[in-house]
Amino acid sequence: MQHAIVALLSAATTPTPTPTPAVDPNLVSPGVVGFLFTALIAIAVIFLIWDMMRRIRRGRVRADIQEQLDAEEQAARATDATEVDDQSIDPAADDDRGDATAPPKG
């Protein structure tokens, strides 16, 4: 037991060597070229997103306008159909007497 304590104490007093860097930090950094490339990619992505949002917005506006035009056209058709139906249902509209069910006097 005493030998183990002495070994631990002697190991604690010996300094551990610090490793020396094997790679030059200047060789592995991206530098100015890497920064410029990354900046150009970021700017290109920003412009692509901006263009995509503009196209999506334009498509939504066109869809809203088309929907509004379709609704107006459908309302016009319904109005026209109602007017035509009323004329064909009401035969008294063409009769001078206003009584379409009465037989003609002869």
C-alpha positions, 0 to 999 in steps of 0.5 A: 500500500505504501508503494502505491501511495509513493507511486501516485505522489511521484507521478503527480510531481512529474510534469506532463509534456505539452504537445507541440502543434503539428499543423501550421494554423495559417495553412488551414484557415480559409483566408480572404479567398474563403471569406469572399467565396462564402460572402458571394454564396450568401448574397446569391442565396439572399437574391434567390430567396427575394426573387422566389418571394416576389414570384409567390406574391405575384402568383397569389395576387393573380389567383385572387384576381382570377377567383374574383373574376370567376365569382363575378362571371358566375353571378352574371350567369346566375342573373341571366339564368334567373331573368330567362327563367322568369320570362319563360315561367311567366306567360302573362307577361306577353298577354294584354289582359294579364290572365294567361290561364283564361281561354281566348274568346272567340 
